[in-house]
Amino acid sequence: MEEHQQQTVTLAVEGMHCDGCAGKLRARLATLPGVHEVAVSFAERRARIFYDRRATEEGRLIDEIEKSGFRVTGQKADARGSDVRR
């Protein structure tokens, strides 16, 4: 049986000041290899990312968020991977 390679992770993100911050972060994460969908919510202070583990790692996602000037304060992985909503 082939290991499931699609992953969804929800990250708590601090430092966003408006919906514009959320939009810029979403756009940046969407450019990463293996990222299929991104939903970033300023109101909920979180980013939910659906990605392929063969192409990128969760640590790289966190690094990109932090390089953007935000801070990841928590995370929750979901191996089901099919529940990303916009």
PyMOL Python script that loads the backbone (N, CA, C, O; Angstrom):
from pymol import cmd

cmd.read_pdbstr("""\
ATOM      1  N   MET A   1       0.838  -1.177   0.000  1.00  0.00           N
ATOM      2  CA  MET A   1       0.000   0.000   0.000  1.00  0.00           C
ATOM      3  C   MET A   1       0.889   1.248   0.000  1.00  0.00           C
ATOM      4  O   MET A   1       1.824   1.358   0.792  1.00  0.00           O
ATOM      5  N   GLU A   2       0.576   2.187  -0.907  1.00  0.00           N
ATOM      6  CA  GLU A   2       1.357   3.419  -1.008  1.00  0.00           C
ATOM      7  C   GLU A   2       0.971   4.381   0.118  1.00  0.00           C
ATOM      8  O   GLU A   2      -0.209   4.575   0.410  1.00  0.00           O
ATOM      9  N   GLU A   3       1.979   4.974   0.736  1.00  0.00           N
ATOM     10  CA  GLU A   3       1.735   5.937   1.810  1.00  0.00           C
ATOM     11  C   GLU A   3       1.039   7.168   1.245  1.00  0.00           C
ATOM     12  O   GLU A   3       1.386   7.647   0.165  1.00  0.00           O
ATOM     13  N   HIS A   4       0.063   7.673   1.977  1.00  0.00           N
ATOM     14  CA  HIS A   4      -0.678   8.868   1.571  1.00  0.00           C
ATOM     15  C   HIS A   4       0.271  10.067   1.591  1.00  0.00           C
ATOM     16  O   HIS A   4       0.871  10.361   2.625  1.00  0.00           O
ATOM     17  N   GLN A   5       0.412  10.754   0.466  1.00  0.00           N
ATOM     18  CA  GLN A   5       1.389  11.838   0.366  1.00  0.00           C
ATOM     19  C   GLN A   5       0.778  13.235   0.506  1.00  0.00           C
ATOM     20  O   GLN A   5       1.509  14.211   0.677  1.00  0.00           O
ATOM     21  N   GLN A   6      -0.540  13.340   0.436  1.00  0.00           N
ATOM     22  CA  GLN A   6      -1.187  14.645   0.573  1.00  0.00           C
ATOM     23  C   GLN A   6      -1.388  14.957   2.051  1.00  0.00           C
ATOM     24  O   GLN A   6      -1.789  14.091   2.829  1.00  0.00           O
ATOM     25  N   GLN A   7      -1.111  16.175   2.423  1.00  0.00           N
ATOM     26  CA  GLN A   7      -1.170  16.564   3.833  1.00  0.00           C
ATOM     27  C   GLN A   7      -1.847  17.918   3.942  1.00  0.00           C
ATOM     28  O   GLN A   7      -1.667  18.785   3.087  1.00  0.00           O
ATOM     29  N   THR A   8      -2.620  18.089   4.990  1.00  0.00           N
ATOM     30  CA  THR A   8      -3.164  19.398   5.341  1.00  0.00           C
ATOM     31  C   THR A   8      -2.631  19.759   6.713  1.00  0.00           C
ATOM     32  O   THR A   8      -2.659  18.946   7.637  1.00  0.00           O
ATOM     33  N   VAL A   9      -2.148  20.976   6.836  1.00  0.00           N
ATOM     34  CA  VAL A   9      -1.698  21.447   8.135  1.00  0.00           C
ATOM     35  C   VAL A   9      -2.353  22.797   8.400  1.00  0.00           C
ATOM     36  O   VAL A   9      -2.464  23.636   7.506  1.00  0.00           O
ATOM     37  N   THR A  10      -2.777  22.988   9.621  1.00  0.00           N
ATOM     38  CA  THR A  10      -3.331  24.270  10.045  1.00  0.00           C
ATOM     39  C   THR A  10      -2.366  24.878  11.047  1.00  0.00           C
ATOM     40  O   THR A  10      -2.045  24.268  12.067  1.00  0.00           O
ATOM     41  N   LEU A  11      -1.906  26.086  10.748  1.00  0.00           N
ATOM     42  CA  LEU A  11      -0.913  26.762  11.570  1.00  0.00           C
ATOM     43  C   LEU A  11      -1.511  28.031  12.179  1.00  0.00           C
ATOM     44  O   LEU A  11      -2.130  28.831  11.477  1.00  0.00           O
ATOM     45  N   ALA A  12      -1.324  28.207  13.472  1.00  0.00           N
ATOM     46  CA  ALA A  12      -1.707  29.452  14.135  1.00  0.00           C
ATOM     47  C   ALA A  12      -0.624  30.482  13.809  1.00  0.00           C
ATOM     48  O   ALA A  12       0.562  30.231  14.018  1.00  0.00           O
ATOM     49  N   VAL A  13      -1.039  31.634  13.297  1.00  0.00           N
ATOM     50  CA  VAL A  13      -0.093  32.649  12.826  1.00  0.00           C
ATOM     51  C   VAL A  13      -0.361  33.963  13.545  1.00  0.00           C
ATOM     52  O   VAL A  13      -1.485  34.463  13.534  1.00  0.00           O
ATOM     53  N   GLU A  14       0.655  34.512  14.161  1.00  0.00           N
ATOM     54  CA  GLU A  14       0.574  35.814  14.833  1.00  0.00           C
ATOM     55  C   GLU A  14       1.312  36.853  13.990  1.00  0.00           C
ATOM     56  O   GLU A  14       2.241  36.536  13.248  1.00  0.00           O
ATOM     57  N   GLY A  15       0.874  38.089  14.127  1.00  0.00           N
ATOM     58  CA  GLY A  15       1.568  39.192  13.471  1.00  0.00           C
ATOM     59  C   GLY A  15       0.848  39.765  12.261  1.00  0.00           C
ATOM     60  O   GLY A  15       1.303  40.762  11.701  1.00  0.00           O
ATOM     61  N   MET A  16      -0.264  39.167  11.839  1.00  0.00           N
ATOM     62  CA  MET A  16      -1.039  39.737  10.743  1.00  0.00           C
ATOM     63  C   MET A  16      -1.838  40.911  11.300  1.00  0.00           C
ATOM     64  O   MET A  16      -2.434  40.807  12.373  1.00  0.00           O
ATOM     65  N   HIS A  17      -1.852  42.027  10.575  1.00  0.00           N
ATOM     66  CA  HIS A  17      -2.538  43.228  11.037  1.00  0.00           C
ATOM     67  C   HIS A  17      -3.827  43.517  10.277  1.00  0.00           C
ATOM     68  O   HIS A  17      -4.629  44.352  10.695  1.00  0.00           O
ATOM     69  N   CYS A  18      -4.023  42.811   9.140  1.00  0.00           N
ATOM     70  CA  CYS A  18      -5.202  43.082   8.322  1.00  0.00           C
ATOM     71  C   CYS A  18      -5.392  41.964   7.297  1.00  0.00           C
ATOM     72  O   CYS A  18      -4.581  41.042   7.211  1.00  0.00           O
ATOM     73  N   ASP A  19      -6.471  42.061   6.525  1.00  0.00           N
ATOM     74  CA  ASP A  19      -6.715  41.078   5.470  1.00  0.00           C
ATOM     75  C   ASP A  19      -5.642  41.156   4.382  1.00  0.00           C
ATOM     76  O   ASP A  19      -5.363  40.162   3.712  1.00  0.00           O
ATOM     77  N   GLY A  20      -5.044  42.331   4.207  1.00  0.00           N
ATOM     78  CA  GLY A  20      -3.959  42.463   3.231  1.00  0.00           C
ATOM     79  C   GLY A  20      -2.762  41.602   3.602  1.00  0.00           C
ATOM     80  O   GLY A  20      -2.145  40.983   2.735  1.00  0.00           O
ATOM     81  N   CYS A  21      -2.432  41.561   4.888  1.00  0.00           N
ATOM     82  CA  CYS A  21      -1.345  40.687   5.368  1.00  0.00           C
ATOM     83  C   CYS A  21      -1.661  39.230   5.045  1.00  0.00           C
ATOM     84  O   CYS A  21      -0.801  38.484   4.579  1.00  0.00           O
ATOM     85  N   ALA A  22      -2.909  38.838   5.300  1.00  0.00           N
ATOM     86  CA  ALA A  22      -3.330  37.464   5.040  1.00  0.00           C
ATOM     87  C   ALA A  22      -3.223  37.147   3.550  1.00  0.00           C
ATOM     88  O   ALA A  22      -2.787  36.059   3.175  1.00  0.00           O
ATOM     89  N   GLY A  23      -3.620  38.092   2.707  1.00  0.00           N
ATOM     90  CA  GLY A  23      -3.542  37.889   1.264  1.00  0.00           C
ATOM     91  C   GLY A  23      -2.112  37.753   0.773  1.00  0.00           C
ATOM     92  O   GLY A  23      -1.824  36.910  -0.076  1.00  0.00           O
ATOM     93  N   LYS A  24      -1.220  38.570   1.297  1.00  0.00           N
ATOM     94  CA  LYS A  24       0.192  38.485   0.901  1.00  0.00           C
ATOM     95  C   LYS A  24       0.803  37.162   1.343  1.00  0.00           C
ATOM     96  O   LYS A  24       1.575  36.553   0.603  1.00  0.00           O
ATOM     97  N   LEU A  25       0.458  36.717   2.547  1.00  0.00           N
ATOM     98  CA  LEU A  25       0.978  35.449   3.031  1.00  0.00           C
ATOM     99  C   LEU A  25       0.440  34.294   2.194  1.00  0.00           C
ATOM    100  O   LEU A  25       1.184  33.377   1.844  1.00  0.00           O
ATOM    101  N   ARG A  26      -0.852  34.338   1.872  1.00  0.00           N
ATOM    102  CA  ARG A  26      -1.447  33.293   1.037  1.00  0.00           C
ATOM    103  C   ARG A  26      -0.740  33.221  -0.311  1.00  0.00           C
ATOM    104  O   ARG A  26      -0.402  32.134  -0.780  1.00  0.00           O
ATOM    105  N   ALA A  27      -0.518  34.362  -0.926  1.00  0.00           N
ATOM    106  CA  ALA A  27       0.136  34.404  -2.230  1.00  0.00           C
ATOM    107  C   ALA A  27       1.553  33.835  -2.159  1.00  0.00           C
ATOM    108  O   ALA A  27       1.974  33.104  -3.055  1.00  0.00           O
ATOM    109  N   ARG A  28       2.278  34.167  -1.109  1.00  0.00           N
ATOM    110  CA  ARG A  28       3.651  33.668  -0.967  1.00  0.00           C
ATOM    111  C   ARG A  28       3.667  32.147  -0.792  1.00  0.00           C
ATOM    112  O   ARG A  28       4.462  31.457  -1.430  1.00  0.00           O
ATOM    113  N   LEU A  29       2.796  31.629   0.065  1.00  0.00           N
ATOM    114  CA  LEU A  29       2.757  30.180   0.287  1.00  0.00           C
ATOM    115  C   LEU A  29       2.312  29.427  -0.959  1.00  0.00           C
ATOM    116  O   LEU A  29       2.777  28.315  -1.209  1.00  0.00           O
ATOM    117  N   ALA A  30       1.422  30.018  -1.737  1.00  0.00           N
ATOM    118  CA  ALA A  30       0.911  29.367  -2.937  1.00  0.00           C
ATOM    119  C   ALA A  30       1.991  29.141  -3.996  1.00  0.00           C
ATOM    120  O   ALA A  30       1.820  28.302  -4.880  1.00  0.00           O
ATOM    121  N   THR A  31       3.097  29.880  -3.916  1.00  0.00           N
ATOM    122  CA  THR A  31       4.164  29.737  -4.907  1.00  0.00           C
ATOM    123  C   THR A  31       5.122  28.581  -4.599  1.00  0.00           C
ATOM    124  O   THR A  31       5.946  28.213  -5.437  1.00  0.00           O
ATOM    125  N   LEU A  32       5.011  28.017  -3.408  1.00  0.00           N
ATOM    126  CA  LEU A  32       5.941  26.947  -3.025  1.00  0.00           C
ATOM    127  C   LEU A  32       5.641  25.657  -3.772  1.00  0.00           C
ATOM    128  O   LEU A  32       4.479  25.340  -4.027  1.00  0.00           O
ATOM    129  N   PRO A  33       6.687  24.910  -4.127  1.00  0.00           N
ATOM    130  CA  PRO A  33       6.477  23.637  -4.808  1.00  0.00           C
ATOM    131  C   PRO A  33       5.641  22.692  -3.945  1.00  0.00           C
ATOM    132  O   PRO A  33       5.862  22.573  -2.739  1.00  0.00           O
ATOM    133  N   GLY A  34       4.683  22.025  -4.579  1.00  0.00           N
ATOM    134  CA  GLY A  34       3.883  21.028  -3.889  1.00  0.00           C
ATOM    135  C   GLY A  34       2.681  21.577  -3.147  1.00  0.00           C
ATOM    136  O   GLY A  34       1.859  20.803  -2.657  1.00  0.00           O
ATOM    137  N   VAL A  35       2.557  22.899  -3.050  1.00  0.00           N
ATOM    138  CA  VAL A  35       1.408  23.486  -2.357  1.00  0.00           C
ATOM    139  C   VAL A  35       0.245  23.540  -3.349  1.00  0.00           C
ATOM    140  O   VAL A  35       0.357  24.127  -4.425  1.00  0.00           O
ATOM    141  N   HIS A  36      -0.876  22.912  -2.965  1.00  0.00           N
ATOM    142  CA  HIS A  36      -2.043  22.840  -3.842  1.00  0.00           C
ATOM    143  C   HIS A  36      -3.090  23.893  -3.513  1.00  0.00           C
ATOM    144  O   HIS A  36      -3.680  24.478  -4.420  1.00  0.00           O
ATOM    145  N   GLU A  37      -3.329  24.142  -2.232  1.00  0.00           N
ATOM    146  CA  GLU A  37      -4.307  25.137  -1.804  1.00  0.00           C
ATOM    147  C   GLU A  37      -3.840  25.797  -0.520  1.00  0.00           C
ATOM    148  O   GLU A  37      -3.195  25.175   0.323  1.00  0.00           O
ATOM    149  N   VAL A  38      -4.182  27.070  -0.392  1.00  0.00           N
ATOM    150  CA  VAL A  38      -3.847  27.819   0.824  1.00  0.00           C
ATOM    151  C   VAL A  38      -5.043  28.678   1.197  1.00  0.00           C
ATOM    152  O   VAL A  38      -5.629  29.347   0.346  1.00  0.00           O
ATOM    153  N   ALA A  39      -5.396  28.656   2.457  1.00  0.00           N
ATOM    154  CA  ALA A  39      -6.417  29.554   2.989  1.00  0.00           C
ATOM    155  C   ALA A  39      -5.817  30.218   4.220  1.00  0.00           C
ATOM    156  O   ALA A  39      -5.428  29.540   5.171  1.00  0.00           O
ATOM    157  N   VAL A  40      -5.742  31.551   4.200  1.00  0.00           N
ATOM    158  CA  VAL A  40      -5.198  32.299   5.332  1.00  0.00           C
ATOM    159  C   VAL A  40      -6.299  33.222   5.827  1.00  0.00           C
ATOM    160  O   VAL A  40      -6.914  33.946   5.044  1.00  0.00           O
ATOM    161  N   SER A  41      -6.542  33.194   7.124  1.00  0.00           N
ATOM    162  CA  SER A  41      -7.578  34.026   7.724  1.00  0.00           C
ATOM    163  C   SER A  41      -6.959  34.976   8.746  1.00  0.00           C
ATOM    164  O   SER A  41      -6.368  34.550   9.738  1.00  0.00           O
ATOM    165  N   PHE A  42      -7.110  36.273   8.478  1.00  0.00           N
ATOM    166  CA  PHE A  42      -6.670  37.277   9.444  1.00  0.00           C
ATOM    167  C   PHE A  42      -7.524  37.191  10.704  1.00  0.00           C
ATOM    168  O   PHE A  42      -7.001  37.235  11.817  1.00  0.00           O
ATOM    169  N   ALA A  43      -8.839  37.067  10.529  1.00  0.00           N
ATOM    170  CA  ALA A  43      -9.766  37.032  11.665  1.00  0.00           C
ATOM    171  C   ALA A  43      -9.508  35.838  12.588  1.00  0.00           C
ATOM    172  O   ALA A  43      -9.596  35.961  13.810  1.00  0.00           O
ATOM    173  N   GLU A  44      -9.191  34.690  11.997  1.00  0.00           N
ATOM    174  CA  GLU A  44      -8.951  33.480  12.788  1.00  0.00           C
ATOM    175  C   GLU A  44      -7.482  33.289  13.138  1.00  0.00           C
ATOM    176  O   GLU A  44      -7.130  32.381  13.892  1.00  0.00           O
ATOM    177  N   ARG A  45      -6.625  34.148  12.588  1.00  0.00           N
ATOM    178  CA  ARG A  45      -5.184  34.085  12.851  1.00  0.00           C
ATOM    179  C   ARG A  45      -4.612  32.707  12.532  1.00  0.00           C
ATOM    180  O   ARG A  45      -3.890  32.116  13.336  1.00  0.00           O
ATOM    181  N   ARG A  46      -4.955  32.199  11.327  1.00  0.00           N
ATOM    182  CA  ARG A  46      -4.442  30.880  10.960  1.00  0.00           C
ATOM    183  C   ARG A  46      -4.246  30.753   9.458  1.00  0.00           C
ATOM    184  O   ARG A  46      -4.826  31.485   8.656  1.00  0.00           O
ATOM    185  N   ALA A  47      -3.401  29.787   9.117  1.00  0.00           N
ATOM    186  CA  ALA A  47      -3.172  29.417   7.722  1.00  0.00           C
ATOM    187  C   ALA A  47      -3.404  27.918   7.606  1.00  0.00           C
ATOM    188  O   ALA A  47      -2.864  27.133   8.386  1.00  0.00           O
ATOM    189  N   ARG A  48      -4.205  27.532   6.634  1.00  0.00           N
ATOM    190  CA  ARG A  48      -4.449  26.115   6.366  1.00  0.00           C
ATOM    191  C   ARG A  48      -3.876  25.826   4.984  1.00  0.00           C
ATOM    192  O   ARG A  48      -4.231  26.473   3.999  1.00  0.00           O
ATOM    193  N   ILE A  49      -2.983  24.839   4.933  1.00  0.00           N
ATOM    194  CA  ILE A  49      -2.236  24.564   3.713  1.00  0.00           C
ATOM    195  C   ILE A  49      -2.386  23.096   3.335  1.00  0.00           C
ATOM    196  O   ILE A  49      -2.159  22.206   4.154  1.00  0.00           O
ATOM    197  N   PHE A  50      -2.771  22.855   2.088  1.00  0.00           N
ATOM    198  CA  PHE A  50      -2.887  21.509   1.533  1.00  0.00           C
ATOM    199  C   PHE A  50      -1.705  21.330   0.584  1.00  0.00           C
ATOM    200  O   PHE A  50      -1.572  22.065  -0.394  1.00  0.00           O
ATOM    201  N   TYR A  51      -0.851  20.353   0.876  1.00  0.00           N
ATOM    202  CA  TYR A  51       0.380  20.211   0.118  1.00  0.00           C
ATOM    203  C   TYR A  51       0.776  18.746  -0.060  1.00  0.00           C
ATOM    204  O   TYR A  51       0.232  17.847   0.583  1.00  0.00           O
ATOM    205  N   ASP A  52       1.734  18.542  -0.949  1.00  0.00           N
ATOM    206  CA  ASP A  52       2.269  17.215  -1.243  1.00  0.00           C
ATOM    207  C   ASP A  52       3.580  17.057  -0.482  1.00  0.00           C
ATOM    208  O   ASP A  52       4.536  17.798  -0.715  1.00  0.00           O
ATOM    209  N   ARG A  53       3.618  16.092   0.422  1.00  0.00           N
ATOM    210  CA  ARG A  53       4.826  15.882   1.245  1.00  0.00           C
ATOM    211  C   ARG A  53       6.026  15.440   0.423  1.00  0.00           C
ATOM    212  O   ARG A  53       7.159  15.539   0.894  1.00  0.00           O
ATOM    213  N   ARG A  54       5.807  14.957  -0.789  1.00  0.00           N
ATOM    214  CA  ARG A  54       6.942  14.572  -1.640  1.00  0.00           C
ATOM    215  C   ARG A  54       7.658  15.803  -2.194  1.00  0.00           C
ATOM    216  O   ARG A  54       8.826  15.723  -2.576  1.00  0.00           O
ATOM    217  N   ALA A  55       6.960  16.943  -2.239  1.00  0.00           N
ATOM    218  CA  ALA A  55       7.522  18.139  -2.858  1.00  0.00           C
ATOM    219  C   ALA A  55       7.988  19.190  -1.856  1.00  0.00           C
ATOM    220  O   ALA A  55       8.857  20.000  -2.179  1.00  0.00           O
ATOM    221  N   THR A  56       7.435  19.194  -0.663  1.00  0.00           N
ATOM    222  CA  THR A  56       7.833  20.172   0.346  1.00  0.00           C
ATOM    223  C   THR A  56       7.584  19.590   1.731  1.00  0.00           C
ATOM    224  O   THR A  56       6.906  18.574   1.882  1.00  0.00           O
ATOM    225  N   GLU A  57       8.138  20.245   2.725  1.00  0.00           N
ATOM    226  CA  GLU A  57       7.996  19.780   4.107  1.00  0.00           C
ATOM    227  C   GLU A  57       7.300  20.855   4.936  1.00  0.00           C
ATOM    228  O   GLU A  57       7.341  22.039   4.602  1.00  0.00           O
ATOM    229  N   GLU A  58       6.669  20.427   6.009  1.00  0.00           N
ATOM    230  CA  GLU A  58       5.994  21.353   6.903  1.00  0.00           C
ATOM    231  C   GLU A  58       6.961  22.416   7.421  1.00  0.00           C
ATOM    232  O   GLU A  58       6.584  23.580   7.555  1.00  0.00           O
ATOM    233  N   GLY A  59       8.182  22.035   7.709  1.00  0.00           N
ATOM    234  CA  GLY A  59       9.176  22.991   8.188  1.00  0.00           C
ATOM    235  C   GLY A  59       9.434  24.106   7.197  1.00  0.00           C
ATOM    236  O   GLY A  59       9.671  25.247   7.594  1.00  0.00           O
ATOM    237  N   ARG A  60       9.391  23.792   5.910  1.00  0.00           N
ATOM    238  CA  ARG A  60       9.603  24.828   4.898  1.00  0.00           C
ATOM    239  C   ARG A  60       8.430  25.805   4.878  1.00  0.00           C
ATOM    240  O   ARG A  60       8.619  27.007   4.690  1.00  0.00           O
ATOM    241  N   LEU A  61       7.223  25.286   5.073  1.00  0.00           N
ATOM    242  CA  LEU A  61       6.050  26.153   5.130  1.00  0.00           C
ATOM    243  C   LEU A  61       6.180  27.141   6.295  1.00  0.00           C
ATOM    244  O   LEU A  61       5.924  28.336   6.152  1.00  0.00           O
ATOM    245  N   ILE A  62       6.582  26.609   7.440  1.00  0.00           N
ATOM    246  CA  ILE A  62       6.762  27.450   8.631  1.00  0.00           C
ATOM    247  C   ILE A  62       7.868  28.478   8.392  1.00  0.00           C
ATOM    248  O   ILE A  62       7.718  29.644   8.757  1.00  0.00           O
ATOM    249  N   ASP A  63       8.976  28.055   7.783  1.00  0.00           N
ATOM    250  CA  ASP A  63      10.066  28.985   7.482  1.00  0.00           C
ATOM    251  C   ASP A  63       9.587  30.134   6.593  1.00  0.00           C
ATOM    252  O   ASP A  63       9.946  31.288   6.826  1.00  0.00           O
ATOM    253  N   GLU A  64       8.781  29.823   5.582  1.00  0.00           N
ATOM    254  CA  GLU A  64       8.294  30.863   4.672  1.00  0.00           C
ATOM    255  C   GLU A  64       7.388  31.846   5.398  1.00  0.00           C
ATOM    256  O   GLU A  64       7.446  33.051   5.151  1.00  0.00           O
ATOM    257  N   ILE A  65       6.555  31.336   6.289  1.00  0.00           N
ATOM    258  CA  ILE A  65       5.690  32.230   7.068  1.00  0.00           C
ATOM    259  C   ILE A  65       6.546  33.163   7.915  1.00  0.00           C
ATOM    260  O   ILE A  65       6.288  34.365   7.982  1.00  0.00           O
ATOM    261  N   GLU A  66       7.555  32.608   8.555  1.00  0.00           N
ATOM    262  CA  GLU A  66       8.399  33.423   9.432  1.00  0.00           C
ATOM    263  C   GLU A  66       9.286  34.379   8.643  1.00  0.00           C
ATOM    264  O   GLU A  66       9.581  35.473   9.124  1.00  0.00           O
ATOM    265  N   LYS A  67       9.714  33.997   7.452  1.00  0.00           N
ATOM    266  CA  LYS A  67      10.473  34.905   6.596  1.00  0.00           C
ATOM    267  C   LYS A  67       9.606  36.077   6.142  1.00  0.00           C
ATOM    268  O   LYS A  67      10.116  37.145   5.807  1.00  0.00           O
ATOM    269  N   SER A  68       8.292  35.864   6.136  1.00  0.00           N
ATOM    270  CA  SER A  68       7.355  36.917   5.745  1.00  0.00           C
ATOM    271  C   SER A  68       7.088  37.901   6.878  1.00  0.00           C
ATOM    272  O   SER A  68       6.355  38.872   6.693  1.00  0.00           O
ATOM    273  N   GLY A  69       7.673  37.663   8.044  1.00  0.00           N
ATOM    274  CA  GLY A  69       7.526  38.574   9.161  1.00  0.00           C
ATOM    275  C   GLY A  69       6.455  38.185  10.167  1.00  0.00           C
ATOM    276  O   GLY A  69       6.120  38.971  11.053  1.00  0.00           O
ATOM    277  N   PHE A  70       5.918  36.983  10.038  1.00  0.00           N
ATOM    278  CA  PHE A  70       4.896  36.504  10.959  1.00  0.00           C
ATOM    279  C   PHE A  70       5.484  35.403  11.838  1.00  0.00           C
ATOM    280  O   PHE A  70       6.601  34.942  11.604  1.00  0.00           O
ATOM    281  N   ARG A  71       4.730  34.990  12.844  1.00  0.00           N
ATOM    282  CA  ARG A  71       5.224  33.973  13.769  1.00  0.00           C
ATOM    283  C   ARG A  71       4.210  32.844  13.868  1.00  0.00           C
ATOM    284  O   ARG A  71       3.020  33.080  14.075  1.00  0.00           O
ATOM    285  N   VAL A  72       4.696  31.607  13.715  1.00  0.00           N
ATOM    286  CA  VAL A  72       3.843  30.433  13.885  1.00  0.00           C
ATOM    287  C   VAL A  72       3.848  30.072  15.370  1.00  0.00           C
ATOM    288  O   VAL A  72       4.903  29.845  15.963  1.00  0.00           O
ATOM    289  N   THR A  73       2.649  30.023  15.961  1.00  0.00           N
ATOM    290  CA  THR A  73       2.555  29.772  17.398  1.00  0.00           C
ATOM    291  C   THR A  73       1.938  28.428  17.733  1.00  0.00           C
ATOM    292  O   THR A  73       1.858  28.059  18.905  1.00  0.00           O
ATOM    293  N   GLY A  74       1.502  27.693  16.728  1.00  0.00           N
ATOM    294  CA  GLY A  74       0.918  26.384  16.965  1.00  0.00           C
ATOM    295  C   GLY A  74       0.587  25.725  15.647  1.00  0.00           C
ATOM    296  O   GLY A  74       0.547  26.374  14.601  1.00  0.00           O
ATOM    297  N   GLN A  75       0.346  24.403  15.711  1.00  0.00           N
ATOM    298  CA  GLN A  75       0.030  23.686  14.482  1.00  0.00           C
ATOM    299  C   GLN A  75      -0.784  22.439  14.764  1.00  0.00           C
ATOM    300  O   GLN A  75      -0.762  21.876  15.858  1.00  0.00           O
ATOM    301  N   LYS A  76      -1.508  22.030  13.724  1.00  0.00           N
ATOM    302  CA  LYS A  76      -2.283  20.804  13.798  1.00  0.00           C
ATOM    303  C   LYS A  76      -2.246  20.160  12.419  1.00  0.00           C
ATOM    304  O   LYS A  76      -2.732  20.748  11.453  1.00  0.00           O
ATOM    305  N   ALA A  77      -1.681  18.967  12.313  1.00  0.00           N
ATOM    306  CA  ALA A  77      -1.611  18.253  11.045  1.00  0.00           C
ATOM    307  C   ALA A  77      -2.861  17.411  10.866  1.00  0.00           C
ATOM    308  O   ALA A  77      -3.428  16.908  11.836  1.00  0.00           O
ATOM    309  N   ASP A  78      -3.282  17.263   9.625  1.00  0.00           N
ATOM    310  CA  ASP A  78      -4.436  16.445   9.283  1.00  0.00           C
ATOM    311  C   ASP A  78      -4.061  15.606   8.073  1.00  0.00           C
ATOM    312  O   ASP A  78      -4.017  16.121   6.956  1.00  0.00           O
ATOM    313  N   ALA A  79      -3.792  14.325   8.276  1.00  0.00           N
ATOM    314  CA  ALA A  79      -3.343  13.448   7.194  1.00  0.00           C
ATOM    315  C   ALA A  79      -4.416  13.171   6.160  1.00  0.00           C
ATOM    316  O   ALA A  79      -4.104  12.708   5.063  1.00  0.00           O
ATOM    317  N   ARG A  80      -5.686  13.445   6.485  1.00  0.00           N
ATOM    318  CA  ARG A  80      -6.741  13.202   5.512  1.00  0.00           C
ATOM    319  C   ARG A  80      -6.558  14.063   4.289  1.00  0.00           C
ATOM    320  O   ARG A  80      -6.772  13.608   3.165  1.00  0.00           O
ATOM    321  N   GLY A  81      -6.163  15.304   4.496  1.00  0.00           N
ATOM    322  CA  GLY A  81      -5.757  16.156   3.391  1.00  0.00           C
ATOM    323  C   GLY A  81      -6.831  16.655   2.464  1.00  0.00           C
ATOM    324  O   GLY A  81      -6.507  17.409   1.547  1.00  0.00           O
ATOM    325  N   SER A  82      -8.068  16.298   2.628  1.00  0.00           N
ATOM    326  CA  SER A  82      -9.075  16.698   1.645  1.00  0.00           C
ATOM    327  C   SER A  82     -10.054  17.727   2.181  1.00  0.00           C
ATOM    328  O   SER A  82     -11.084  17.968   1.552  1.00  0.00           O
ATOM    329  N   ASP A  83      -9.772  18.337   3.311  1.00  0.00           N
ATOM    330  CA  ASP A  83     -10.758  19.222   3.910  1.00  0.00           C
ATOM    331  C   ASP A  83     -10.387  20.704   3.883  1.00  0.00           C
ATOM    332  O   ASP A  83     -10.883  21.477   4.704  1.00  0.00           O
ATOM    333  N   VAL A  84      -9.533  21.105   2.962  1.00  0.00           N
ATOM    334  CA  VAL A  84      -9.196  22.521   2.844  1.00  0.00           C
ATOM    335  C   VAL A  84     -10.379  23.241   2.228  1.00  0.00           C
ATOM    336  O   VAL A  84     -10.880  22.827   1.182  1.00  0.00           O
ATOM    337  N   ARG A  85     -10.818  24.282   2.842  1.00  0.00           N
ATOM    338  CA  ARG A  85     -11.926  25.092   2.353  1.00  0.00           C
ATOM    339  C   ARG A  85     -11.449  26.532   2.208  1.00  0.00           C
ATOM    340  O   ARG A  85     -10.610  26.985   2.988  1.00  0.00           O
ATOM    341  N   ARG A  86     -11.953  27.232   1.255  1.00  0.00           N
ATOM    342  CA  ARG A  86     -11.620  28.648   1.084  1.00  0.00           C
ATOM    343  C   ARG A  86     -12.673  29.503   1.705  1.00  0.00           C
ATOM    344  O   ARG A  86     -12.574  30.729   1.667  1.00  0.00           O
TER     345      ARG A  86
END
""", "prot")
cmd.dss("prot")
cmd.show_as("cartoon", "prot")
cmd.util.cbc("prot")
cmd.orient("prot")
